[in-house]
């Protein structure tokens, strides 16, 4: 049975990951460019804040903030719909509302507008919006080779390109925890030996910022540069290594935060064996960060 996703009331920070179906390497350079654009549009629509991200050939990582739900007036609602869908489709939506209004059917208009607003400031809805819209684009712009080597033919891709639902890890809202997770995400292409310097990979928040992207630069204001640099310097040690619980666990932060998260999600049965101590760097002040291990994660 699928377990409920762990989310917090008010502002929440999450490390989100998702893999392509069968872990296939579906995302080439153009596809990654499109993914980043769609991610930002979905974030604007949803009202979430992207801190950093990394788009790999067969999966992605996003560190984001989901703010507390707030009122969205009509002007802002129309702006966000236009950002997400583009002027043409947004125009059709607005024309539909106008037609209902002229018919005196205000209830239908209100229901549709309320449905859009309910999709905002919600982690699950952001992930759903991004993955569904990207799947639609990918299927429309790619084909798959099928058949024997001598009789292969190109066929349209059917169904989702994703391997199930996305996974999310709750991150403690502290500078240290957020910076550490950001560094872990940005180090993905280095661990995969695609680049020797994380700044050289342009499909990550760090790489984009280093290439002059103003949105990526602005998003990194929450990252502590000193801690970040210390972690990146430890390319073959500690947190820079692949630590599955950071991507597939329940929560990342101090031990008290992780245990409190487990208590909230699973009742008062604490499972301390599921808490992993992760070395960040050699500096004493950055010695450890705790993460709930995979067996604490949702199915």
C-alpha positions as CSV (number, residue, x, y, z in Angstrom):
1,X,0.0,0.0,0.0
2,X,1.4,3.4,-1.0
3,X,2.1,5.6,2.0
4,X,1.2,9.2,2.3
5,X,3.8,11.7,1.3
6,X,5.4,13.6,4.2
7,X,4.6,17.3,4.0
8,X,4.6,20.1,6.6
9,X,2.1,22.9,7.3
10,X,3.5,26.3,6.4
11,X,6.8,26.7,4.6
12,X,8.5,23.4,3.8
13,X,11.8,22.5,2.0
14,X,12.0,19.3,0.0
15,X,14.5,17.3,-2.1
16,X,12.5,15.9,-5.0
17,X,13.7,13.1,-7.3
18,X,12.3,11.1,-10.1
19,X,13.6,8.6,-12.6
20,X,12.8,7.8,-16.2
21,X,10.9,4.6,-16.9
22,X,13.1,1.5,-16.8
23,X,15.9,4.0,-15.9
24,X,16.4,4.6,-19.6
25,X,18.6,7.5,-20.7
26,X,15.9,9.6,-22.3
27,X,17.0,13.1,-21.6
28,X,19.5,14.5,-24.2
29,X,20.6,18.1,-24.3
30,X,17.5,19.6,-25.9
31,X,15.2,17.6,-23.6
32,X,17.1,18.9,-20.5
33,X,16.7,22.5,-21.8
34,X,13.0,21.9,-22.1
35,X,12.8,20.3,-18.7
36,X,14.4,23.3,-17.0
37,X,12.1,25.7,-18.8
38,X,9.0,23.6,-17.8
39,X,10.3,23.3,-14.2
40,X,10.5,27.1,-13.9
41,X,7.1,27.6,-15.4
42,X,5.5,25.0,-13.2
43,X,7.2,26.6,-10.2
44,X,5.8,30.0,-11.1
45,X,2.3,28.6,-11.5
46,X,2.6,26.6,-8.3
47,X,4.1,29.4,-6.2
48,X,7.1,27.2,-5.2
49,X,10.7,28.5,-5.1
50,X,13.5,26.4,-6.8
51,X,16.7,26.6,-4.8
52,X,18.8,24.3,-7.1
53,X,18.3,21.4,-9.4
54,X,20.2,18.9,-11.5
55,X,18.8,17.2,-14.7
56,X,20.6,14.0,-15.6
57,X,20.2,11.7,-18.5
58,X,17.7,9.4,-16.7
59,X,16.6,11.3,-13.6
60,X,16.3,14.7,-12.0
61,X,16.8,16.3,-8.6
62,X,15.1,19.5,-7.3
63,X,15.6,21.3,-4.0
64,X,12.6,23.6,-3.5
65,X,10.6,25.6,-1.0
66,X,6.9,25.3,-0.8
67,X,5.6,28.4,0.9
68,X,2.5,28.5,3.1
69,X,-0.7,28.7,1.1
70,X,-1.8,32.3,0.4
71,X,-4.6,34.1,-1.5
72,X,-4.1,34.4,-5.3
73,X,-6.2,37.3,-6.8
74,X,-7.6,37.2,-10.3
75,X,-4.7,39.2,-11.9
76,X,-2.1,36.8,-10.4
77,X,-4.2,33.7,-11.3
78,X,-4.3,34.8,-14.9
79,X,-0.6,35.6,-15.0
80,X,0.3,32.2,-13.5
81,X,-1.9,30.3,-16.0
82,X,-0.4,32.2,-18.9
83,X,3.2,31.4,-17.7
84,X,2.3,27.7,-17.4
85,X,0.3,27.1,-20.5
86,X,1.4,29.9,-22.8
87,X,-0.7,32.8,-24.3
88,X,-2.6,30.7,-26.8
89,X,-3.9,28.0,-24.4
90,X,-4.4,30.5,-21.6
91,X,-6.4,32.7,-24.0
92,X,-8.8,29.7,-24.6
93,X,-9.2,29.2,-20.9
94,X,-10.0,32.9,-20.3
95,X,-12.4,33.0,-23.3
96,X,-14.2,29.9,-21.9
97,X,-14.7,31.8,-18.6
98,X,-16.0,34.8,-20.4
99,X,-18.5,32.7,-22.3
100,X,-19.8,31.1,-19.1
101,X,-20.0,34.6,-17.5
102,X,-22.1,35.9,-20.4
103,X,-24.4,33.0,-20.0
104,X,-24.7,33.8,-16.3
105,X,-23.0,30.6,-15.2
106,X,-20.7,32.1,-12.6
107,X,-20.6,28.8,-10.6
108,X,-18.7,27.0,-13.3
109,X,-16.3,29.8,-13.6
110,X,-15.7,29.9,-9.8
111,X,-15.3,26.1,-9.7
112,X,-12.6,26.1,-12.5
113,X,-10.7,29.0,-10.9
114,X,-10.8,27.3,-7.5
115,X,-9.4,24.1,-9.1
116,X,-6.5,26.1,-10.4
117,X,-5.9,27.7,-7.0
118,X,-5.9,24.3,-5.3
119,X,-3.0,23.2,-7.4
120,X,-0.8,26.0,-6.0
121,X,1.4,25.9,-2.9
122,X,1.3,22.1,-2.9
123,X,4.3,19.8,-3.4
124,X,2.3,16.9,-4.9
125,X,0.6,19.2,-7.4
126,X,3.8,20.8,-8.5
127,X,5.4,17.4,-9.1
128,X,2.3,16.2,-11.0
129,X,2.1,19.3,-13.1
130,X,5.8,19.2,-14.1
131,X,6.0,15.5,-14.9
132,X,2.7,15.3,-16.8
133,X,3.4,18.3,-18.9
134,X,7.0,17.1,-19.7
135,X,5.7,13.7,-20.6
136,X,3.2,15.2,-23.1
137,X,6.0,17.2,-24.7
138,X,8.4,14.3,-24.8
139,X,6.0,11.9,-26.4
140,X,5.1,14.5,-29.0
141,X,8.7,15.1,-29.9
142,X,10.4,11.7,-29.7
143,X,10.0,8.2,-31.1
144,X,11.2,4.8,-30.1
145,X,13.0,2.2,-32.3
146,X,11.3,-1.2,-32.1
147,X,11.9,-4.5,-33.8
148,X,14.9,-6.5,-34.8
149,X,18.1,-4.8,-35.9
150,X,17.3,-5.4,-39.6
151,X,13.6,-4.5,-39.4
152,X,13.6,-1.6,-36.9
153,X,11.0,1.1,-37.2
154,X,10.3,4.3,-35.4
155,X,7.1,4.4,-33.4
156,X,5.4,7.0,-31.2
157,X,6.1,6.7,-27.4
158,X,3.0,5.8,-25.4
159,X,2.3,6.3,-21.7
160,X,4.3,8.0,-19.2
161,X,8.1,8.3,-19.5
162,X,8.5,8.3,-15.7
163,X,9.1,5.4,-13.3
164,X,6.2,5.9,-10.9
165,X,5.6,8.9,-8.6
166,X,8.3,11.3,-7.6
167,X,10.0,10.9,-4.2
168,X,10.5,13.7,-1.8
169,X,12.7,14.1,1.3
170,X,11.9,16.7,3.9
171,X,14.9,19.0,4.5
172,X,15.4,20.9,7.8
173,X,14.9,24.6,7.3
174,X,18.4,25.5,8.4
175,X,21.3,27.1,6.4
176,X,23.5,24.1,7.0
177,X,21.0,21.4,5.9
178,X,19.8,23.3,2.8
179,X,23.3,24.1,1.7
180,X,24.4,20.5,2.2
181,X,21.6,19.1,0.1
182,X,22.1,21.8,-2.6
183,X,25.8,20.7,-2.8
184,X,24.8,17.0,-3.0
185,X,22.5,17.8,-5.9
186,X,24.9,19.9,-7.8
187,X,27.6,17.3,-7.4
188,X,25.6,14.7,-9.3
189,X,27.4,15.2,-12.7
190,X,30.8,15.0,-10.9
191,X,29.9,11.7,-9.2
192,X,28.7,10.4,-12.6
193,X,32.1,11.5,-14.1
194,X,30.3,13.7,-16.7
195,X,32.4,16.7,-15.6
196,X,35.3,17.2,-13.3
197,X,33.9,20.6,-12.0
198,X,30.3,21.0,-11.0
199,X,30.3,24.5,-12.5
200,X,30.8,23.1,-16.0
201,X,27.5,21.3,-16.0
202,X,24.8,23.7,-17.3
203,X,21.8,21.7,-16.4
204,X,22.1,22.3,-12.7
205,X,21.4,25.3,-10.5
206,X,25.1,25.7,-9.7
207,X,26.2,25.3,-13.3
208,X,23.5,27.7,-14.5
209,X,24.4,30.3,-12.0
210,X,28.1,30.0,-13.0
211,X,27.0,30.5,-16.7
212,X,25.3,33.8,-15.7
213,X,21.7,32.6,-15.4
214,X,20.0,35.4,-13.3
215,X,17.2,33.1,-12.0
216,X,19.7,30.5,-10.8
217,X,21.9,33.2,-9.2
218,X,19.0,34.7,-7.3
219,X,17.8,31.3,-6.1
220,X,21.1,30.6,-4.4
221,X,20.8,33.4,-1.9
222,X,19.8,30.8,0.7
223,X,23.0,28.8,0.2
224,X,25.9,29.4,2.6
225,X,28.9,29.9,0.2
226,X,31.5,28.8,2.9
227,X,29.7,25.5,3.7
228,X,29.0,24.9,0.0
229,X,32.6,25.3,-1.0
230,X,33.8,23.1,1.9
231,X,31.5,20.3,0.7
232,X,32.5,20.7,-3.0
233,X,36.2,20.5,-2.0
234,X,35.5,17.0,-0.6
235,X,34.8,15.5,-4.0
236,X,35.8,12.0,-3.0
237,X,34.9,12.1,0.7
238,X,31.9,12.4,2.9
239,X,28.7,14.0,1.7
240,X,30.0,14.5,-1.9
241,X,29.8,10.7,-2.2
242,X,26.6,8.9,-3.3
243,X,24.4,8.6,-0.1
244,X,21.1,6.9,-1.1
245,X,19.3,8.0,2.0
246,X,19.7,11.7,1.0
247,X,17.6,11.0,-2.1
248,X,15.5,8.1,-0.9
249,X,15.0,8.7,2.8
250,X,12.4,10.6,4.8
251,X,14.2,13.6,6.2
252,X,17.6,15.3,6.2
253,X,18.8,17.6,9.0
254,X,19.9,17.3,12.6
255,X,19.1,14.1,14.5
256,X,16.4,15.8,16.5
257,X,14.7,17.1,13.3
258,X,14.9,13.7,11.6
259,X,13.5,11.8,14.7
260,X,10.7,14.4,15.1
261,X,9.8,13.9,11.5
262,X,9.7,10.1,11.9
263,X,7.6,10.5,15.1
264,X,5.1,12.7,13.2
265,X,4.9,10.4,10.2
266,X,4.9,7.0,12.0
267,X,3.5,7.8,15.4
268,X,5.8,7.6,18.5
269,X,7.7,4.5,17.4
270,X,11.2,5.8,16.9
271,X,13.4,3.8,14.6
272,X,16.9,5.1,15.4
273,X,18.5,2.4,13.3
274,X,17.0,4.1,10.3
275,X,18.9,7.3,11.0
276,X,22.2,7.6,9.2
277,X,25.0,10.0,10.2
278,X,26.5,11.6,7.1
279,X,29.9,13.3,7.2
280,X,29.8,16.7,5.4
281,X,33.4,17.8,5.3
282,X,36.5,17.7,7.4
283,X,35.7,21.0,9.2
284,X,34.6,20.3,12.7
285,X,31.5,22.6,12.5
286,X,30.4,20.6,9.5
287,X,31.0,17.2,10.8
288,X,27.6,15.5,10.5
289,X,24.2,15.7,9.1
290,X,21.6,13.0,9.9
291,X,19.2,11.4,7.4
292,X,16.5,8.8,7.8
293,X,17.4,5.7,5.8
294,X,15.6,4.2,2.9
295,X,13.5,1.8,4.9
296,X,11.8,4.7,6.5
297,X,10.8,6.0,3.1
298,X,7.4,5.7,1.4
299,X,6.8,2.5,-0.7
